[in-house]
Amino acid sequence: MRTTLDISDEAYYIAKGIARDQKRALGQVVGDLILQSVRGTRDASITMSDYGFPTFRCSRPVTSEDVKALDDEE
C-alpha cells in the first residue's frame, strides 16, 4: 500500500540508515518497525531505547562523513 507519512527528521534518518545498512527499501523498514512495536517482537539488530525509540547496530561505526553524505543527498 502506498501512503505519505509525516515523520520527524530524526526518525527518517534512522529508518533510512537501517534501510541502507540492510539493503532494503525504506518502506519495508518503516513497516517492519511499526509491526515490531505492536507485536513486541524485536529484530536482533533493532532494539527499543528507554524512550521508546528504535535503535540499531551498524556493521561499522557511523562517521561524521557518513552523516554529511546523507545530508548532501537531500
C-alpha positions in Angstrom: 0.0 0.0 0.0 1.3 3.5 -0.8 0.9 6.3 1.6 2.6 9.5 2.7 3.9 9.8 6.2 4.9 13.0 8.1 7.6 11.8 10.4 10.4 13.7 12.2 13.7 14.2 10.5 15.4 12.1 13.2 13.0 9.1 12.6 13.5 9.5 8.8 17.3 9.4 9.0 17.3 6.5 11.4 15.0 4.5 9.2 17.0 5.5 6.1 20.2 4.3 7.8 18.6 0.9 8.7 17.4 0.6 5.1 20.8 1.4 3.7 22.7 -1.0 6.1 20.2 -3.8 5.5 19.9 -3.1 1.7 16.1 -2.9 2.0 13.5 -0.4 0.9 12.7 2.4 3.3 9.0 1.5 3.3 9.8 -2.1 4.2 11.9 -0.9 7.2 9.3 1.5 8.4 6.6 -1.1 8.1 8.6 -3.7 10.0 9.4 -1.2 12.8 5.7 -0.5 13.2 4.8 -4.2 13.3 7.6 -4.9 15.7 6.4 -2.2 18.1 2.8 -3.5 18.0 3.8 -7.2 18.3 6.5 -6.6 20.9 9.0 -8.5 18.8 12.4 -7.3 18.0 14.9 -8.0 15.3 18.3 -8.8 16.8 19.8 -5.7 15.2 16.9 -3.4 16.3 16.1 -2.6 19.9 14.0 0.0 21.6 15.6 2.7 23.7 14.3 3.6 27.2 12.5 6.4 25.5 10.6 4.1 23.1 12.6 4.9 20.0 14.2 2.2 17.9 18.0 2.0 17.9 20.1 -0.3 15.7 23.5 -1.7 15.3 25.6 -0.8 12.3 28.0 -3.0 10.6 30.6 -0.3 11.2 30.9 2.9 13.2 29.0 5.9 11.7 31.4 8.7 11.0 30.7 12.4 10.5 31.5 11.9 6.8 28.6 9.4 6.7 26.3 12.0 8.2 27.5 14.7 5.8 26.9 12.3 2.8 23.3 11.7 4.0 22.8 15.5 4.3 24.2 16.0 0.8 21.6 13.6 -0.6 18.8 15.9 0.4 
